[in-house]
Amino acid sequence: MTNYETEARERWGATEAYREHEQKTKNYTKEKWAEANDGMMAIFAEFAACKDSGASADSAESQALVAKLQKHITENYYTCTDEILAGLGKMYVADERFQKNIDKYVEGTAEFAAGAIAAYTKKL
């Protein structure tokens, strides 16, 4: 088990989403993991392009990307409710590991994605 897996189990192991994640991914091959993770990073690359285009975090394009991200997480990892999505958005900027990984496309992408997620989930 990697340090990230241990950390995730300690933080979220008691949650329904974590149990769902374990069930959904237990038979993933190395290739399936790569496909799921690469797909998620491709969405962040789209966020970077959206940010660079001058779109705002609450633009239709940005909001469509948030919906795409939420769908991708649900299809590949666990049911990503709006509440979970809001928490992820905050984590993308609060945890420097996430921020650095997301910002590899364009600096500020994590903050832009977090702002788009906040706009998407503001009804919470």
MOCORPE-V753274 format. One record per pair of residues at least 6 apart in sequence whose ideal C-beta (glycine too) atoms are under 6 Angstrom apart, sorted by the first residue. I is the first residue (numbers start at 1). J is the second residue. D is the distance in whole Angstrom. If there is no record, write none. Layout:
((I,J,D) (I,J,D))
This chain:
((12,18,4) (17,78,4) (20,78,4) (21,77,5) (21,78,4) (36,76,4) (39,72,6) (40,72,6) (43,68,6) (43,69,5) (44,102,5) (45,105,5) (46,65,6) (47,65,6) (47,109,5) (47,112,6) (47,113,5) (48,105,4) (48,106,4) (48,109,4) (50,61,5) (50,62,6) (51,109,6) (51,112,4) (52,106,6) (55,61,5) (55,62,6) (57,115,3) (57,116,4) (57,119,5) (58,119,4) (62,116,4) (63,120,6) (66,116,5) (66,117,5) (66,120,4) (70,80,5) (70,85,5) (73,80,4) (74,80,5) (82,121,5) (85,117,6) (85,121,6) (86,121,4) (86,124,6) (89,114,4) (89,117,3) (89,118,6) (91,98,6) (92,98,5) (92,102,6) (92,110,5) (92,113,6) (92,114,5) (93,99,6) (93,110,5) (93,111,5) (93,114,5) (99,110,4) (102,109,5) (102,110,4) (103,109,5) (103,110,5))
